[in-house]
Amino acid sequence: MATQNTTDSSWTVFIEILSDEFTDKTGFGVYAHITPVDINQAYQQYQQRNAPMRLFAREYVRHHA
């Protein structure tokens, strides 16, 4: 169960950071630009890379905004 809580926490932080990056760049949050399915795919990509979450989000937004 601890693993699930860690995953849930990481997922929540990921969405917040991704939304912050979209808002900073475009003035609109994440859901104005990509679907929940896209967010899930982005999270899966993040988990496969060895990069800080904020850096991944910044690069993702740069390519999708």
C-alpha positions in Angstrom: 0.0 0.0 0.0 2.9 2.4 0.6 3.9 2.1 -3.0 0.4 3.1 -4.1 0.5 6.2 -1.9 3.9 7.1 -3.3 2.7 6.7 -6.8 -0.5 8.7 -6.1 1.6 11.5 -4.6 4.0 11.5 -7.5 1.1 11.6 -10.0 -0.5 14.5 -8.2 2.8 16.5 -8.1 3.4 15.7 -11.8 0.1 17.1 -12.8 0.6 20.2 -10.7 4.1 20.8 -12.2 2.9 20.2 -15.7 0.0 22.5 -15.2 2.3 25.2 -13.8 4.6 24.9 -16.8 1.7 25.2 -19.3 0.3 28.2 -17.3 3.6 30.0 -17.2 4.1 29.5 -21.0 0.6 30.0 -22.3 -1.6 31.4 -19.5 -3.7 28.3 -19.4 -3.4 25.0 -17.4 -2.6 21.6 -18.7 -6.2 20.5 -19.4 -6.6 23.4 -21.9 -3.8 21.8 -24.0 -3.8 18.1 -23.7 -6.2 15.3 -22.7 -6.1 13.2 -19.5 -4.9 10.3 -21.8 -2.0 12.5 -23.0 -1.2 13.4 -19.4 -1.0 9.7 -18.5 1.3 9.1 -21.4 3.5 12.0 -20.4 3.7 10.6 -16.9 4.7 7.2 -18.2 7.4 8.9 -20.3 8.6 10.8 -17.3 8.9 7.5 -15.2 11.0 6.0 -18.0 13.5 8.9 -18.0 16.1 9.7 -15.5 15.4 13.5 -15.3 14.0 15.8 -12.6 10.2 16.2 -12.9 10.3 20.0 -13.4 12.9 19.6 -16.2 10.8 16.9 -17.9 7.7 19.1 -17.7 9.5 22.1 -19.0 10.7 20.2 -22.1 7.3 18.5 -22.6 5.5 21.9 -22.6 8.1 23.4 -24.9 7.2 20.7 -27.5 3.5 20.6 -26.9 2.4 24.2 -26.3 
